[in-house]
Amino acid sequence: MAPVITTENLEFSYGDTPVLRGIDLSVEAGEVVCLLGPNGVGKTTLVENLLGSLAPTSGRVRVLGTDPRRAGADFWARIGLVQQSWTDHAKWRVRDQLEWIRSVQLTAASRVSSVDEVLDAVGLSEKADSRLSRLSGGQRRTIDFAAALMAAPELLVLDEPTTGLDPVSKARLHDLILARVDDDATIVMTTHDLAEAEHLASRVLIMNEGRILADGTVTALRERLDRGAEITWVRTALTTSTPPTAPSALSRGSTSTSSPGSPSPVPPWRRPTSPSSARRPTHEHSHLPGSPARSLPTGGHGPSIKSCRDERRAAGIRERHRDRRQEPR
């Protein structure tokens, strides 16, 4: 059986800024593929190239055996799409929105679920007659998912589908995704949620700076990265901390300057605070704007507020005694 999705040396740029760099990808029928990575690494751009919304700068894309930029209604009837932001008419009622989508799908699909069926599946039957503008962001996102399920698509493309959902709604959508897999559908989804990828994916692609850095099952990636590996998102860069004896492919290009055998550097915001450094500001630290700040003695922690108060009281007593000695008798 031919792959559902193939790309060959896919490149895409916005002007002079490269976004996708040499993407070679093959997705087989029945797979759940998660594109994993922080914001800004090219996940959504890759999805838009797969669906023909963007034309590749170079390379080749085939989805369900077709160039998506030249596909007709039959092609789109086989695909369900959930985009990052909801795509609805805010003044319409939920039922009207879904009936309109269903009428379009019926022009090409052999069977399309009813509105009541999909609303019951996503748990929003009671919202059928509500205006879309009155729904929460998570509910509107769920309606998008309901629309994507109506024609029982062979390929579901989900761009961060659970963003903004409460835990119950997220768990329900996860169950619906896995139910489509049981019906031999293929799922391609983007996420930056490591737990979600591990729960759903049969295969994970880790992306950074427009490239696929790692590709495999969750189990295979664990073995490849060794037990001590840790994947973290730092702003828009993907970094890993691995044992010094077994560097992984993901650690290439690291800017760490630690010597072999030394412990991995810990970011400042994760360093444990020692009791000596976690003290409340003392009187010596406090000064009004514009007044000189008094420095602490070298190597010391400075006097406490109580000791400063005692020192001032003693100074006042000495001053009064001096004044009394100077008074004429």
C-alpha positions in Angstrom: 0.0 0.0 0.0 1.3 3.4 -0.9 2.1 5.9 1.9 -0.7 8.3 2.8 1.8 11.2 2.9 5.2 11.6 1.3 7.5 14.6 1.1 10.9 14.7 -0.7 13.4 17.4 0.2 10.6 19.8 1.1 11.8 23.4 1.5 9.8 26.5 2.3 10.8 30.1 2.9 9.1 33.4 3.7 11.1 35.7 1.6 14.7 35.2 2.5 13.8 33.4 5.8 13.9 29.6 5.6 11.2 27.9 7.6 11.4 24.3 6.4 14.7 22.7 5.5 14.9 19.5 3.5 11.9 17.6 5.1 11.8 14.0 4.0 8.7 12.3 5.4 6.6 9.2 4.8 3.5 8.4 6.8 1.8 5.0 6.4 -1.9 4.3 6.7 -3.1 3.8 10.3 -0.2 5.7 11.9 -0.7 8.5 14.5 2.2 10.9 13.9 2.9 13.7 16.3 5.0 16.7 15.2 6.5 17.7 18.4 8.4 20.9 19.2 8.2 24.4 20.7 6.4 27.3 18.9 8.1 28.7 15.8 9.9 25.6 14.6 7.8 25.0 11.5 5.1 22.5 12.6 2.2 24.5 11.3 4.0 25.6 8.1 4.7 21.9 7.4 0.9 21.1 7.8 0.0 24.0 5.5 2.4 22.6 2.9 0.9 19.2 3.2 -2.6 20.6 2.6 -1.7 22.9 -0.2 -2.4 26.1 1.7 1.2 27.0 1.0 3.3 26.2 -2.1 6.7 24.7 -1.3 9.7 26.7 -2.3 11.2 23.4 -3.6 10.7 19.7 -3.2 7.7 17.4 -3.6 4.5 16.7 -1.6 2.0 14.0 -2.1 -1.0 13.3 0.1 -3.3 10.4 -0.6 -1.4 10.0 -3.9 -2.3 13.6 -5.0 -0.6 17.0 -5.2 -2.9 18.8 -2.7 -2.6 22.1 -4.6 -4.4 20.5 -7.6 -6.8 18.3 -5.7 -10.6 18.3 -6.2 -13.6 17.8 -4.0 -13.1 14.0 -3.8 -9.7 14.6 -2.2 -11.0 17.0 0.4 -13.9 14.7 1.4 -11.2 12.2 2.5 -9.5 14.7 4.9 -10.6 16.2 8.2 -8.9 19.3 9.4 -8.7 21.1 12.7 -6.6 24.3 12.5 -4.9 26.2 15.3 -7.7 28.8 15.5 -11.4 28.1 15.1 -13.0 28.6 11.6 -16.6 29.5 12.1 -19.3 32.2 11.6 -19.6 33.7 15.1 -23.2 34.9 14.5 -24.4 31.5 13.4 -25.9 28.8 15.6 -23.9 25.6 16.2 -26.4 23.5 14.2 -26.5 25.9 11.3 -22.7 25.9 11.1 -22.5 22.1 11.1 -25.4 21.7 8.6 -23.7 24.0 6.2 -20.4 22.0 6.4 -22.4 18.7 6.1 -24.1 19.9 2.9 -20.7 20.7 1.3 -19.3 17.3 2.3 -22.3 15.5 0.9 -21.4 16.6 -2.6 -18.3 14.3 -2.5 -18.5 11.9 0.4 -20.6 8.7 0.3 -21.7 9.0 3.9 -21.7 11.9 6.3 -22.7 11.7 9.9 -25.7 13.8 11.1 -25.2 16.9 13.2 -26.8 15.3 16.2 -24.4 12.3 15.9 -21.2 14.4 15.9 -22.4 16.7 18.7 -23.2 13.7 20.9 -19.8 12.3 20.1 -18.0 15.4 21.3 -20.3 16.0 24.3 -21.9 19.3 23.1 -25.4 18.2 22.2 -26.9 20.8 24.6 -25.2 23.6 22.6 -26.8 22.8 19.3 -29.0 25.9 19.3 -26.5 28.3 20.9 -24.7 31.0 18.9 -21.1 30.3 18.3 -20.1 33.7 19.7 -21.6 32.5 23.1 -19.4 29.5 23.3 -16.0 29.4 25.1 -12.8 29.1 23.1 -12.5 25.4 24.1 -16.1 24.7 23.0 -15.6 26.4 19.6 -12.5 24.3 19.1 -14.5 21.2 19.9 -17.1 22.2 17.3 -14.2 22.4 14.8 -13.3 18.8 15.7 -16.9 17.7 15.3 -16.9 19.1 11.8 -13.7 17.3 11.0 -15.3 14.0 12.0 -18.5 14.3 10.0 -17.3 12.5 6.8 -15.3 9.8 8.6 -12.1 11.0 7.0 -9.2 8.7 6.0 -6.7 11.3 7.1 -7.2 13.6 10.1 -4.8 16.6 10.3 -4.9 18.3 13.7 -2.9 21.5 14.4 -2.7 21.6 18.2 -6.3 20.4 18.6 -6.4 20.4 22.4 -5.2 23.9 23.0 -7.5 25.7 25.4 -9.5 22.6 26.4 -10.2 21.6 29.9 -9.0 18.1 31.1 -12.4 16.4 30.5 -12.8 17.8 27.0 -9.2 16.9 26.2 -9.6 13.3 27.4 -12.8 13.0 25.3 -11.0 14.3 22.1 -8.2 11.9 22.8 -10.7 9.0 22.9 -12.2 10.2 19.6 -8.8 10.4 17.9 -8.0 6.8 19.0 -11.4 5.6 17.9 -10.7 6.9 14.4 -7.4 5.0 14.5 -9.4 1.8 15.3 -11.3 2.5 12.0 -7.9 2.6 10.1 -7.7 6.4 9.8 -4.3 8.1 9.7 -3.7 11.0 12.1 -1.1 13.7 11.7 -1.1 16.2 14.6 1.1 19.0 16.0 1.6 19.6 19.6 4.2 20.9 22.1 2.7 18.7 24.9 5.1 15.8 25.6 2.5 13.9 27.6 0.0 14.2 24.8 2.4 12.9 22.2 3.4 10.0 24.4 -0.3 9.1 25.0 -1.5 9.2 21.4 1.4 8.8 19.0 2.6 5.6 17.4 5.4 7.8 16.0 7.0 11.1 17.1 8.9 13.6 14.9 10.9 16.1 16.9 11.3 19.4 15.0 13.6 22.3 15.5 14.5 25.2 13.2 12.6 23.7 10.3 14.3 20.3 10.4 13.3 16.9 11.8 15.9 16.0 14.4 14.5 12.7 15.5 11.9 10.3 14.1 10.6 7.1 15.7 8.3 5.5 18.1 8.3 6.7 21.7 10.1 3.5 22.8 12.7 3.8 20.0 13.4 7.4 20.9 13.8 6.5 24.6 16.4 3.9 23.7 18.2 6.2 21.3 18.3 9.1 23.8 19.3 6.8 26.7 17.6 6.7 30.0 19.1 9.9 31.4 18.0 12.1 28.5 15.8 15.0 29.1 14.1 17.1 26.4 13.3 20.7 27.3 12.0 23.7 25.4 14.1 26.8 26.0 12.4 29.7 24.3 12.3 28.4 20.7 15.4 26.2 20.9 15.4 22.4 21.5 18.1 21.3 23.9 18.8 18.0 25.7 20.7 17.0 28.8 22.3 13.6 28.4 25.0 11.7 30.3 28.4 12.7 29.1 29.3 9.2 28.0 26.4 8.9 25.5 25.7 12.1 23.7 22.6 12.0 21.5 21.9 13.5 18.1 19.8 16.1 19.7 22.7 17.6 21.6 24.6 18.6 18.5 25.1 22.3 18.3 24.9 22.7 22.1 26.5 25.8 23.5 27.4 24.1 26.8 31.0 24.6 27.9 30.9 22.1 30.8 33.9 19.7 30.9 33.5 15.9 30.4 32.3 14.2 33.5 31.0 17.4 35.1 27.3 17.6 36.0 24.9 19.1 33.4 24.5 22.8 33.9 21.3 23.8 35.6 19.4 26.8 34.4 19.4 29.6 37.1 15.6 29.4 37.6 15.9 25.7 38.5 18.9 25.9 40.8 18.1 25.1 44.5 18.4 28.0 46.8 20.7 27.5 49.7 19.6 28.9 53.1 22.5 31.3 53.2 21.5 32.9 49.9 17.7 32.9 50.6 17.6 35.6 53.2 15.2 38.6 53.5 16.6 42.0 52.8 18.3 43.6 55.8 18.5 47.2 56.8 21.8 47.5 55.0 20.1 46.6 51.7 17.4 49.2 52.0 17.8 52.8 50.8 15.7 55.5 49.3 15.9 56.3 45.5 18.6 58.8 45.0 20.4 58.0 48.2 23.7 56.0 48.2 23.3 52.3 48.9 25.5 51.0 51.6 27.5 47.9 50.7 27.7 44.8 52.7 31.0 43.8 54.4 33.0 41.5 52.2 32.1 37.9 52.8 29.3 38.7 55.3 25.6 38.7 55.3 25.2 42.1 56.9 23.6 42.9 60.3 20.0 41.9 60.9 17.3 44.5 61.4 17.3 43.9 65.1 21.1 44.5 65.4 20.7 47.7 63.4 18.0 48.9 65.7 20.1 48.1 68.7 23.0 49.9 67.2 20.9 53.0 66.6 19.5 52.9 70.2 23.0 52.6 71.6 24.2 55.5 69.4 21.4 57.7 70.7 22.2 56.9 74.3 25.9 57.8 73.7 24.8 61.1 72.1 22.6 62.1 75.1 25.4 61.3 77.5 27.8 63.4 75.5 25.4 66.3 75.5 24.9 66.1 79.3 28.7 66.2 79.9 28.9 69.3 77.7 26.2 71.2 79.7 27.5 73.9 82.1 27.1 73.1 85.7 
